[in-house]
């Protein structure tokens, strides 16, 4: 009786240990995403000569900014689907001494986006050097009465300054 009870307990314990090491079929495993999400459409918006602020507006903050190479920003993105193989994408953006975009390298290249390729649309992006822009001068011509610009100007002119209330000091006397 004792041997049978001990044998049954041992088999139960070994069986539980074996099951603990196995992954059960049908158990949901989460997708693990890390880094900056970079799309082909974001890459297509980049142009040579853009400032760092413009690149940051399009791409977001870089995941890696090297202290020894301050003119290089690295964007990394990895996705590991639950139970699947890890996929990784990398883009490096390079600037010159004037903080202007010079080049990029990595898994994305300017051209047809993946969405357009799937849908069968053509229409690549042409990368051209920026032309020197003439400074835009402000015209002193008043807005036409009744126009949207006139309404906005009236709203701006009609704004009243409201003083910020200051709180009364607390009574610190002992009670």
C-alpha positions as CSV (number, residue, x, y, z in Angstrom):
1,X,0.0,0.0,0.0
2,X,2.8,2.3,0.9
3,X,4.8,1.5,-2.2
4,X,1.7,2.1,-4.4
5,X,1.0,5.4,-2.8
6,X,4.7,6.5,-3.2
7,X,4.8,5.3,-6.8
8,X,1.6,7.2,-7.6
9,X,2.9,10.4,-6.0
10,X,6.2,10.1,-7.8
11,X,4.5,9.6,-11.2
12,X,2.2,12.6,-10.5
13,X,5.2,14.8,-9.5
14,X,7.3,13.8,-12.6
15,X,4.2,14.3,-14.9
16,X,3.7,17.8,-13.5
17,X,7.4,18.7,-14.0
18,X,7.2,17.4,-17.6
19,X,4.1,19.5,-18.3
20,X,5.7,22.6,-16.8
21,X,8.5,22.5,-19.3
22,X,6.2,22.2,-22.3
23,X,4.4,24.9,-24.0
24,X,0.7,24.1,-24.3
25,X,-0.8,24.4,-27.8
26,X,-3.3,27.3,-28.1
27,X,-1.6,29.4,-25.4
28,X,-1.5,33.0,-26.6
29,X,2.0,34.6,-26.8
30,X,2.3,38.3,-27.2
31,X,4.0,40.2,-30.0
32,X,7.1,42.1,-28.7
33,X,7.8,45.4,-30.4
34,X,10.9,47.5,-29.6
35,X,12.4,50.7,-31.0
36,X,11.1,53.3,-33.5
37,X,8.4,52.3,-36.0
38,X,9.8,53.5,-39.3
39,X,7.7,53.2,-42.5
40,X,8.6,53.6,-46.1
41,X,6.3,56.6,-46.3
42,X,8.4,58.3,-43.6
43,X,11.5,57.7,-45.6
44,X,9.9,59.0,-48.7
45,X,9.3,62.4,-47.0
46,X,13.0,62.9,-46.2
47,X,14.9,65.2,-48.6
48,X,18.6,66.2,-48.7
49,X,19.1,69.6,-47.0
50,X,16.5,69.1,-44.3
51,X,17.4,70.3,-40.8
52,X,17.6,68.1,-37.8
53,X,14.3,69.5,-36.5
54,X,12.5,68.6,-39.8
55,X,13.9,65.1,-39.7
56,X,12.9,64.7,-36.0
57,X,9.4,65.9,-36.9
58,X,9.0,63.2,-39.6
59,X,10.9,60.3,-38.0
60,X,10.6,61.0,-34.3
61,X,13.5,60.9,-31.8
62,X,16.3,58.6,-32.8
63,X,16.7,55.5,-30.7
64,X,20.5,55.8,-30.8
65,X,22.6,59.0,-30.9
66,X,26.3,58.2,-30.6
67,X,28.4,60.6,-28.6
68,X,31.4,60.0,-30.8
69,X,29.4,60.4,-34.1
70,X,26.9,63.3,-33.4
71,X,26.1,63.6,-37.1
72,X,24.5,60.2,-37.2
73,X,21.1,59.1,-35.9
74,X,20.1,55.4,-35.8
75,X,16.5,54.2,-35.9
76,X,16.0,50.6,-35.0
77,X,12.8,48.6,-34.9
78,X,12.3,44.9,-34.0
79,X,9.2,42.8,-33.9
80,X,9.0,39.3,-32.6
81,X,5.6,37.8,-33.2
82,X,4.4,35.4,-30.5
83,X,6.2,32.2,-31.1
84,X,7.8,33.5,-34.4
85,X,11.1,34.7,-35.6
86,X,12.4,38.1,-34.7
87,X,12.4,40.7,-37.6
88,X,14.6,43.8,-37.4
89,X,14.8,46.9,-39.5
90,X,17.5,49.6,-39.3
91,X,17.9,53.1,-40.7
92,X,20.8,55.5,-40.2
93,X,20.5,59.2,-41.0
94,X,23.6,61.3,-41.6
95,X,24.0,65.1,-41.2
96,X,26.7,67.5,-42.3
97,X,28.3,70.3,-40.2
98,X,25.4,72.7,-41.0
99,X,22.9,70.2,-39.4
100,X,21.4,69.4,-42.8
101,X,20.4,65.9,-44.0
102,X,23.1,64.5,-46.3
103,X,22.3,60.8,-46.7
104,X,20.6,57.7,-45.2
105,X,21.3,54.0,-45.2
106,X,19.7,50.9,-43.9
107,X,16.8,48.6,-44.8
108,X,14.6,51.4,-46.4
109,X,15.4,53.3,-49.5
110,X,13.5,56.2,-51.1
111,X,11.1,54.8,-53.7
112,X,7.8,52.9,-53.9
113,X,6.2,52.3,-50.5
114,X,5.2,48.8,-49.6
115,X,1.5,49.8,-49.6
116,X,1.8,51.0,-53.2
117,X,3.7,47.9,-54.2
118,X,1.0,45.7,-52.7
119,X,-1.8,47.7,-54.4
120,X,0.0,47.8,-57.7
121,X,0.3,51.5,-57.9
122,X,3.4,53.0,-59.4
123,X,4.9,56.4,-58.6
124,X,8.3,56.5,-57.0
125,X,9.6,59.4,-55.2
126,X,12.3,61.5,-56.9
127,X,15.0,62.8,-54.6
128,X,16.3,66.1,-55.8
129,X,18.7,68.7,-54.3
130,X,16.9,71.6,-52.6
131,X,16.9,74.8,-54.6
132,X,18.0,78.0,-52.9
133,X,14.8,79.6,-51.6
134,X,14.3,83.3,-51.9
135,X,13.2,84.8,-48.6
136,X,9.5,85.3,-48.4
137,X,8.6,88.9,-47.8
138,X,5.6,89.8,-45.7
139,X,3.1,92.0,-47.5
140,X,1.5,94.9,-45.7
141,X,-1.7,94.6,-47.6
142,X,-4.6,94.5,-45.2
143,X,-7.0,91.5,-45.3
144,X,-10.2,91.9,-47.3
145,X,-13.2,92.7,-45.1
146,X,-15.2,89.6,-44.2
147,X,-12.4,87.2,-45.2
148,X,-11.2,84.5,-42.8
149,X,-7.9,86.3,-42.4
150,X,-9.8,89.4,-41.3
151,X,-11.9,87.4,-38.8
152,X,-8.7,85.9,-37.3
153,X,-7.1,89.3,-37.0
154,X,-10.1,90.7,-35.3
155,X,-10.1,87.8,-32.8
156,X,-6.4,88.3,-32.1
157,X,-6.9,92.0,-31.6
158,X,-9.8,91.5,-29.3
159,X,-8.0,89.3,-26.9
160,X,-7.9,90.8,-23.4
161,X,-5.1,90.0,-20.9
162,X,-6.4,88.3,-17.8
163,X,-4.3,88.7,-14.6
164,X,-3.3,85.5,-12.9
165,X,-4.8,85.3,-9.4
166,X,-2.3,85.0,-6.6
167,X,-3.3,82.8,-3.7
168,X,-3.5,84.3,-0.2
169,X,-0.7,83.3,2.1
170,X,-1.5,80.5,4.6
171,X,-2.1,81.4,8.2
172,X,0.9,79.9,10.1
173,X,-0.1,80.9,13.6
174,X,-0.4,78.0,16.0
175,X,-3.9,77.2,17.2
